[in-house]
């Protein structure tokens, strides 16, 4: 296995940090650590980068124990949430920095490598620009180019899109995935954003209170959550009590039809453009429904409706 974390532990007190993690990552894959603040995902990233010392456990890269290696001796680069660019250096100088001071390259050797990386992220022509003169999205690209310039085996990304507006965030995550596939580099990505995790990842590690509670592909995590925690954290969900146990039905699997004598009343309507979110109630149970297109946006608060779902859409979950 390319990268292994075996019994990894790092606690700041008895509760905060990483309690225990066993994780294997294949070479060339995009793996996302997903969870709320304080779940241990950034601690895990910092352990991989060598910025923290583990209390217990090992990190193996291609069979070699790198647990005790300092950051500069690991074949790993990090893109931080703040980008950590040097404001007194221009774009090209920022990308050259790691090559010169961590890889020992001379300036003449570093410049063509840095320019190639800038071209790969669409920043040719910005070499002499000051960091303060470029946009947040361009700064993110500079940070990515700088991290890639040292030719790492693993790229760590700590919520690098969180400071961008929604439209730019979508654009850059598409570019990031395309770059990862092109370069076939292993990426470990930290986020609390479920859409980022689902759209970018080959595998997702859902974390809670310092441990991994489910590891799987985006489809496995979304359609077959291991617990109610995973189900509710990764998307919206309706809970149904059945003879077999607790089942979940995703809002997009709920259908609605007009009916004057319908059992459900539309309580709230949230128009989102391409789709519309509803909350409907029969007086006992509140259901969420997510309908698409123009036809799906026709219901109004107070409307009486029939509602239901296909049996195949109701998925049994087991707490664990």
N, C-alpha and C positions, 0 to 999 in steps of 0.2 A: 504493500500500500504506500502511496506517495507521502501522505501526511497523516500522522496519528497523534491524537491527544489521549493519553492513557491515565485515568484516575486523576485528572488535573484538578487542583484545588488552590484557591487563593481567597482568604477571608480578611476583611478589614476589621470586623468584630465577629461575634458569633453568628450573625445573620447576613450581613452585607458582603457582596462579592460573589465568587464562584465556589459552590459547595462541592460539586463533583461533576466531572465531564469525561465521558468516553466518546470519542468522535474520530471517524476515519474519513479522509477526503481524497478523492481520486484526482490524479493529475489532469489539468486542463478544465476542471469543473468550476462552476460558479455556485458557491455555497453562501447562503444568507443566515446570519444569526438574528432571529426575530423575537422581539419581546418588549415589554414596557420598561421604563426607566427603573434601574436597580435590579434587573433580572440576572445580570452577570455577563451580558453580551460584550460590553466594552472591556470589561476585565479580561475576558477570553482573548479579545483582539490584542490587548496590551501584553498578555503573556506570550502570544505568538510572535509579537514584534520584539520581545525582549525588554520591554519597558517596565515590566514587573517581574519579580522573582516568585516562582510557585512555592506554595507551602508544601504541597505533595504532588506526585505524579510526574510524568515525562511527556516531552514533545519530541517525536521522531520524524525526521524529514529524510525520505528515501533510506530509511533504516538507521540513519545517524542521529544520535542523541544531541539535540541542540538546546536542551532545557536551560543550560547555564551560559550559553553564548551571549555576549553583549549584542545590542542591536546592529552595530557596524560590522559584525562578523557573520551576521545571518544573511542568507540570500533572499531577503524579504524587504519590501518597501511599503510605506504607509501613506495614504492620503487622509489627512485629518479633516474633521468637520469644519475647522476654521481655515483650512488650506495651508496655514503656517508658511506663507510666502514672505520673502524679505522685501519690505517696502523700499529700501534704499538700492535694491538691485533691479535692473530691467528684466523683461521676460526671458531673454536668452541667458542672462547671468543666473537667474533663478534655476533654470533647468540644468545649467552647467555645474551648479554648486555641488550636488552629490557626486558627480563624476570626478570632480577635482579633489574634493576633500575626503571622500569615502572610498573612491576607486583609484585615487592617485594619478589621474590623468593630467597631462599638461593642457594649458588653455587651447593650444592649436589642435590637440587631439579631441578635446571635449566639444568644441564648437560644432563640427559636422554631425556628431552623434546627437547633440541637443537639437540642432535644426531639423534633423530627420524625425525626432520625436514630436516637435512642434508641428511639422507637416502632417503627421499621423493623426493629430487631434484638431486639424483645421486652422492652425494659427500661423501659417507661413505669412510673412509680411509684418508680423507683430514683434519681431525679435527685439527691437530697440524701444518698444513701448514701456512706459513706467507702469507698475502694478496699479497705481491709483488712477490710471487713464483707461483701464479696461473694465469691462462689465464683470458682474459676479460669475456669470456662466463662463466667460473667458478665463477668469482666475481659476475656476475649477479645472479647466482644461490645462492650464499651466501646471497646476499641482499634479495632475495626472501624468503629464509629459515628464515632469521632474522625477516622479516615482518610477516611471517605466524606463527612464534613460539608463539606469544602472543594471538593466536586464535581470530583474529579480525572478526567482522561481515562483514566488508567491506575492500577490498584491493584496494588501489589507486596506479596506475602505471603511472609515468610521463616519457613517451618516453624511457622505460628501454632498448630497443633494438637498439636505434639509434647509439650507439658507436661501434657496432659490424659489422664485415664484412658480406657480403650478404649471403653467405652459412650458417654461424652460426646463423644469424638472422632468417632465415627460419626454421632451426632446433629448435631454442629456442621458437619461437612462436608456433610451433606445440606442444612442451612440455608444454608450458604455458597453452594452451587450454585444453590439456589432464588433467593437474593438476587441473584446475578450475572445470572441469566436475567431476573429482574424488572427490574433496573436497566439491563441491556444494557451493562454496563461491561466494559472490557478488564481481565482479571486475569492477572498473571504470578505463578505459585505455585512455591515451592521446597520440595522434600521429598526424603527418601531412602526414603519409604514407597511401595511399589509399589501397594498397594490405594488409597491416597489418589489417586495419579496416575491410575490406571485409572478410578476412579469419578467423578472431578471433571472431567477434562480433555476439551477438544475436540481438542487436539493435545498430544503429549508430546515433549520434547526429551531424549533419553537422553544423558548426558554421561559422559565418561571422560578423565581426565588432561588436563583443560583444553580439550577439544574436544567437539563434538556428533557422536556416532557413528551416531545414527539419529533422524529426525524423522518423526512420523506420527500417525495417530489411535490411540487406545488399542487398537482391534482390530488395526490393522496392526502395532503394536509387539508385541502379545502373540502373534498367530497367525503373523506373518511377520517374525521378528527378523532383523536384518541380519547378526548374528554370534553366536557362542557367548556372548560377554560379555552382549549384550542379552538373549538367551534365558534365561540363568541369573540375571540381575539382576531381570528382570521375570517372576517366577513360578518354580516348580519345573519341572525338565525332566529327561528321559531322553535320552541321546545314543546313537544307533545308527549303526554303520558299515555302509554299503551300497555296492553297485557304483557308484551315482551320486554317492556322497560321504557326508558326515555329515548325518544327519537327526535331528530332534528329535521326541519324542512327549511331550506333556504328561501328567502323572500321571492327570488326570481322563479321559484318552482310553484308559487301560489297563483292560481288563476281567479279572476273575478268576472262576474256577469251581472248586468242590471236585472233587478227583480223587485217589484213593489213589495212582495212578501218575503224578501230575502232575510236570512237570519242575521246577517251582518250589517252594521252601519259604518259608513266611512267617517272616521274621526279626524284624521289629519291627512293633508296632501302636501308633498314636497316635490315640486317640479324641478328636475335636474337637467333638462334639455333633451338628451337622448333617451332618458328614462324617467319614470315618476315613482316616488316612494309613497306608499300608503300605510296607514295604520287603521285597521278595521276591528270592530268589536261586536260580539254577540251578547254582551252584558256580563259574560263570565271570563271570556278569553280574548286577549288582544293579539291579533296577528299582524305581521309585517308582510307587505306585498310589494314587489318591484316589477312594474310593467313597462314595456318598451314601445317607442314610437309614438306617432300621433294618436292612434287608437287607444294606446295604453294611458293617455293623459286625460281622458274624457271625464273621469269621475270627479265629483265635488263633495266637500264635507256635507254630511247629512244624507247622502244617497244610500238607499237600501240595495244590498247586493248579495248574490250567492258567491261562495268562495270554496275552493278546495285544492287538491293536489293529487298527483298520481302516486300510487302506492310505492312505486320504485324510487320516488323522490324522498320518501321518509327513510332516514338512515339511523339505525340503532347505534347509540354510543355507549361505551363502557367507561366509567370513571376509573382513573388510574394515575 
